[in-house]
Amino acid sequence: MNEDKQKIREKIVNLSGKDSNVDNYLNEVLCCFDNNCQKSTVILLWAVFLYFVYKKINEFGLKEFAKFCEDKIKFKERLNQLYDLNKIKDKDLLFLCRELGFYDVNIESQLCNLLGLRNNCAHVSQIILTEYQLYSFIEQVSNYTSFLDKLDFKKMPKEFLDNLRSVEDKQKVLDLIKSIENEKLKNYAEQCMNEIIYINNYNEYQKNKGLFIFLSLLIENVEKNEDKVIYFDLIFSRIFDKSILYDDIFIEKLSEYLSFSAIKKHVLDKNYADNIIQLFINSGSYNRATLLSKCLLHFKKELLPNQIKIICEAYLTNNQLAPAFGVNTALKIILGEHKNKISEELINELKKGGL
């Protein structure tokens, strides 16, 4: 056996000893690998990886996971025991685990690619695996299995969230953020999000306000730009699809978030500017209109003609916009950047409307 093959074989061997239920199964993986049964190696090793996913879900809590499945993918089957999880499609399972904070969207994307290779191997086809593809698959699956195995939900106590709910002192929340290691912080953030999407009245909001403060402070206080973007995406994708009812605490900070170049670039790349415009034109209060007009100024040079037209037409029809402090000033600045992008007729209407 050549040196490269021996190193990759060790990756498989190193997965043994973590769980007695899969050790015999891993012997079959090794048998396939040693005898150059490449497709069988891929299929069996993926099953080992899924078992570790199941274990983490079981540790997280099957009842909680079942509720999450029902809400996210409209899954109606009963999940009474660990092996009931095989009723869920692998791709849906990877999505649900990412939504719960087991890993981020980049890892989910790579796992989906590995699943694609596994699926190709599971059907009669003309596909031929190269040695590089096989070794890369084994190495990645081994690494992600070890990564999952280290996630310990027992070290993410329920008391943390319960204590956080009533905290309104921002400095205390900041101290908490600084004291939590990065990977655990991401899991805590996901758990907070899973809590607040079910809050639908003001009394419940007041009881859980600490969770909102925790999430809002995350974006501006993590050090790495990529982490700022991860937390922005986590929160605002839910605001844009209206999963979060009490979102003004985030809207108040949105202009500040957009001052971070990484977040502004992300917003433009993901076409979130359209979502921000929709929030502005549908403002139901003067305060919200004021807050969102500041956000629009971050895109004053990048706005497209159709976006400017939508904003102007809303100004004429939504009676919460024109009287709101700062809205007129913001629109004048935006229109000054794009003098030739709106019709003379619309300009005259805006003037009549008080702009």
C-alpha positions in Angstrom: 0.0 0.0 0.0 1.5 3.3 -1.1 2.1 6.1 1.4 -0.8 8.3 0.3 -3.3 5.5 0.5 -2.0 4.6 4.0 -2.5 8.2 5.2 -6.1 8.2 3.9 -6.7 4.8 5.4 -5.7 6.2 8.8 -8.4 8.9 8.4 -11.0 6.0 8.4 -9.3 4.1 11.2 -9.3 7.3 13.4 -13.1 7.3 13.3 -13.2 4.1 15.3 -13.5 4.1 19.0 -15.9 7.1 19.1 -19.0 4.9 19.1 -19.2 1.1 19.4 -22.3 1.0 17.1 -20.2 2.1 14.1 -16.9 0.3 14.7 -18.0 -2.9 12.9 -19.4 -0.8 10.1 -16.1 1.0 9.8 -14.4 -2.4 9.4 -16.6 -2.9 6.3 -15.6 0.6 5.0 -11.9 -0.4 5.4 -12.5 -3.7 3.6 -14.0 -1.9 0.7 -11.2 0.7 0.7 -8.5 -1.9 0.8 -10.0 -3.9 -2.1 -10.5 -0.8 -4.3 -14.3 -0.9 -4.1 -14.4 2.9 -4.4 -18.1 3.5 -4.8 -19.0 1.2 -1.9 -16.4 3.0 0.2 -18.1 6.3 -0.5 -21.6 5.0 0.2 -20.7 3.3 3.5 -18.6 6.1 4.8 -21.4 8.6 4.2 -23.7 6.3 6.3 -21.1 6.6 9.1 -21.2 10.4 8.8 -25.0 10.4 9.0 -24.9 8.3 12.1 -22.8 11.0 13.8 -25.3 13.6 12.6 -28.1 11.6 14.1 -26.3 11.4 17.4 -25.9 15.1 17.6 -29.6 15.6 16.8 -30.5 13.1 19.5 -28.3 15.0 21.9 -29.9 18.3 20.9 -33.3 16.8 21.6 -35.5 14.8 19.2 -38.7 16.5 20.4 -37.2 20.0 19.7 -35.9 18.8 16.4 -39.2 17.3 15.4 -40.9 20.6 16.0 -38.2 22.4 14.0 -38.7 19.9 11.1 -42.5 20.6 11.1 -41.9 24.3 10.9 -39.1 24.4 8.4 -39.8 21.6 5.9 -43.4 20.7 6.8 -42.2 17.2 8.0 -45.1 15.3 9.6 -43.6 12.0 10.5 -43.1 11.0 14.2 -39.5 11.1 15.5 -39.5 8.8 18.5 -36.0 7.4 18.3 -32.6 8.1 16.7 -33.1 5.9 13.7 -36.4 7.6 12.8 -34.2 10.4 11.4 -33.5 8.3 8.3 -37.1 9.2 7.2 -35.7 12.7 6.5 -34.0 13.3 3.1 -30.2 13.8 3.6 -30.2 17.2 2.0 -33.1 18.4 4.2 -31.2 17.0 7.2 -28.1 19.0 6.3 -30.2 22.2 5.9 -31.9 21.7 9.3 -28.6 21.1 11.1 -27.2 24.4 9.6 -30.4 26.3 10.6 -29.9 25.0 14.1 -26.3 26.2 14.2 -24.5 22.9 14.0 -22.3 24.5 11.3 -22.4 27.5 9.0 -23.7 27.9 5.4 -20.2 27.3 3.9 -19.9 23.8 5.6 -23.5 23.0 4.5 -22.5 23.8 0.9 -19.5 21.5 1.1 -21.5 18.7 2.7 -24.1 19.0 -0.1 -21.3 18.5 -2.6 -20.2 15.4 -0.8 -23.8 14.1 -0.7 -23.9 14.7 -4.5 -20.9 12.4 -5.0 -22.4 9.8 -2.7 -25.7 9.9 -4.7 -23.8 9.5 -8.0 -22.1 6.4 -6.5 -25.3 4.9 -5.3 -26.8 4.5 -8.8 -25.7 2.5 -11.8 -23.9 5.0 -14.1 -20.9 5.7 -16.2 -19.2 7.7 -13.4 -15.6 6.8 -12.7 -14.1 7.9 -9.4 -10.5 9.1 -9.6 -8.2 8.4 -6.7 -8.1 12.1 -6.0 -11.9 12.3 -5.7 -12.0 9.3 -3.4 -9.3 10.5 -1.1 -10.7 14.0 -1.0 -14.1 12.6 -0.1 -12.7 10.4 2.7 -10.6 13.2 4.1 -13.5 15.7 4.2 -16.1 13.3 5.6 -13.6 12.3 8.3 -12.9 15.9 9.2 -16.6 16.9 9.4 -17.4 13.8 11.4 -14.7 14.7 13.9 -16.0 18.3 13.9 -19.6 17.2 14.7 -18.4 14.8 17.3 -16.8 17.6 19.2 -20.1 19.7 19.4 -21.3 19.2 22.9 -24.8 20.5 23.5 -24.6 19.5 27.1 -22.1 22.4 27.5 -24.7 24.8 26.1 -27.0 24.9 29.2 -30.6 25.9 29.0 -29.9 28.2 32.0 -27.8 30.4 29.7 -30.8 31.3 27.5 -33.1 31.5 30.5 -30.8 33.9 32.3 -30.2 36.0 29.2 -33.9 36.6 28.5 -34.3 39.2 31.2 -30.9 41.0 30.9 -31.2 44.5 29.6 -27.8 45.8 30.7 -25.9 46.0 27.4 -22.5 45.9 29.1 -23.4 42.6 30.8 -24.4 41.2 27.4 -21.2 42.5 25.8 -19.2 40.8 28.6 -21.0 37.5 27.8 -20.2 37.8 24.1 -16.5 38.3 24.8 -16.4 35.4 27.2 -17.9 32.8 24.8 -15.7 31.0 22.2 -16.6 31.6 18.6 -18.1 28.3 17.6 -20.2 28.1 20.7 -21.3 31.7 20.1 -22.7 30.7 16.7 -24.7 27.9 18.3 -26.0 30.3 21.0 -27.0 32.8 18.3 -28.9 30.1 16.4 -30.7 29.0 19.6 -31.7 32.6 20.3 -33.1 33.0 16.8 -35.1 29.7 17.2 -36.6 31.2 20.4 -37.5 34.7 19.1 -39.2 33.6 15.9 -42.1 32.3 18.1 -42.5 35.6 19.9 -45.7 37.2 18.6 -46.9 39.7 21.2 -45.4 42.6 23.2 -45.6 40.9 26.6 -43.6 38.0 25.3 -41.1 40.4 23.7 -40.6 42.2 27.0 -39.9 38.8 28.8 -37.3 37.9 26.2 -35.8 41.2 25.4 -32.3 40.1 26.4 -32.3 37.6 23.5 -32.9 40.5 21.1 -30.2 42.6 22.7 -27.7 39.7 22.5 -28.3 39.2 18.8 -28.2 42.9 17.9 -24.9 43.4 19.8 -23.3 40.4 18.1 -23.1 42.0 14.7 -21.2 45.0 15.8 -18.9 43.4 18.4 -17.5 40.3 16.8 -14.0 41.0 15.4 -13.9 39.3 12.0 -15.8 40.8 9.1 -16.9 37.3 8.0 -18.5 36.8 11.4 -20.3 40.2 11.2 -21.7 39.0 7.9 -22.7 35.6 9.3 -24.7 37.2 12.1 -26.2 39.8 9.9 -27.4 37.1 7.5 -28.7 35.0 10.4 -30.9 37.8 11.7 -31.9 39.9 8.7 -32.8 37.0 6.4 -35.6 36.3 9.1 -36.5 40.0 9.2 -36.8 40.2 5.4 -39.0 37.1 5.3 -41.0 38.5 8.2 -40.2 35.6 10.6 -39.4 38.1 13.3 -42.2 40.3 14.6 -40.4 42.7 17.0 -37.6 43.7 14.7 -37.3 47.5 15.5 -34.4 46.8 17.9 -32.5 45.5 14.8 -33.8 48.2 12.5 -32.5 50.9 14.9 -29.0 49.4 14.3 -29.3 48.7 10.6 -27.7 51.9 9.4 -24.7 51.2 11.7 -24.4 47.7 10.4 -24.4 49.0 6.9 -21.5 51.2 7.7 -19.3 48.0 7.8 -18.0 47.6 4.3 -18.2 43.8 4.5 -21.9 43.9 5.3 -22.7 46.6 2.7 -21.0 44.5 0.0 -22.9 41.4 1.2 -26.2 43.3 1.1 -25.4 44.4 -2.5 -24.2 40.9 -3.5 -27.4 39.2 -2.1 -29.8 41.9 -3.5 -30.8 42.7 0.1 -31.0 46.4 -1.0 -34.4 45.5 -2.5 -35.5 44.1 0.9 -34.4 47.3 2.7 -36.3 49.4 0.2 -39.4 47.3 0.8 -39.1 47.8 4.5 -38.8 51.6 3.9 -41.7 52.0 1.5 -44.0 49.9 3.8 -43.0 51.9 7.0 -45.9 51.9 9.4 -44.6 54.7 11.6 -42.6 57.9 11.4 -39.8 56.4 13.5 -39.4 53.4 11.2 -39.4 55.7 8.1 -36.7 57.9 9.7 -34.5 54.9 10.6 -34.8 53.3 7.1 -34.2 56.5 5.2 -30.7 56.6 6.9 -30.2 53.1 5.6 -31.1 54.1 2.0 -28.3 56.7 2.1 -25.8 53.9 2.2 -26.9 52.9 -1.3 -27.4 56.4 -2.7 -24.9 55.8 -5.5 -25.8 52.2 -6.2 -29.6 52.6 -6.5 -31.1 51.6 -9.9 -33.7 53.6 -11.8 -36.5 51.2 -11.0 -35.6 51.3 -7.3 -35.6 55.1 -7.2 -39.0 55.1 -8.9 -40.4 52.7 -6.3 -39.1 54.9 -3.5 -40.5 58.1 -5.0 -43.9 56.6 -5.7 -44.1 55.3 -2.1 -43.2 58.8 -0.8 -46.4 60.1 -2.6 -48.7 57.3 -1.4 -47.5 56.3 2.1 -48.5 59.1 4.6 -45.8 57.9 7.1 -42.9 58.9 4.9 -43.1 62.6 4.0 -43.7 63.9 7.6 -41.0 61.7 9.1 -37.8 63.4 10.3 -35.0 63.1 7.9 -36.9 61.4 5.0 -37.1 64.6 2.8 -33.4 65.3 3.3 -32.4 61.7 2.5 -34.5 61.6 -0.7 -33.1 65.0 -1.9 -29.6 63.6 -1.5 -30.5 60.4 -3.4 -32.2 62.3 -6.2 -29.3 64.6 -6.4 -27.1 61.6 -7.2 -29.5 60.5 -9.9 -31.0 63.6 -11.5 -31.4 62.0 -14.9 -32.9 58.7 -13.8 -36.5 59.8 -13.0 -39.1 61.5 -15.3 -39.9 65.2 -15.2 -43.5 64.3 -14.5 -42.5 62.4 -11.3 -40.3 65.2 -10.2 -43.2 67.6 -10.5 -45.4 65.3 -8.5 -42.7 65.1 -5.8 -42.5 68.9 -5.6 -46.3 69.1 -5.2 -46.0 66.5 -2.5 -43.7 68.7 -0.5 -40.3 67.4 -1.5 
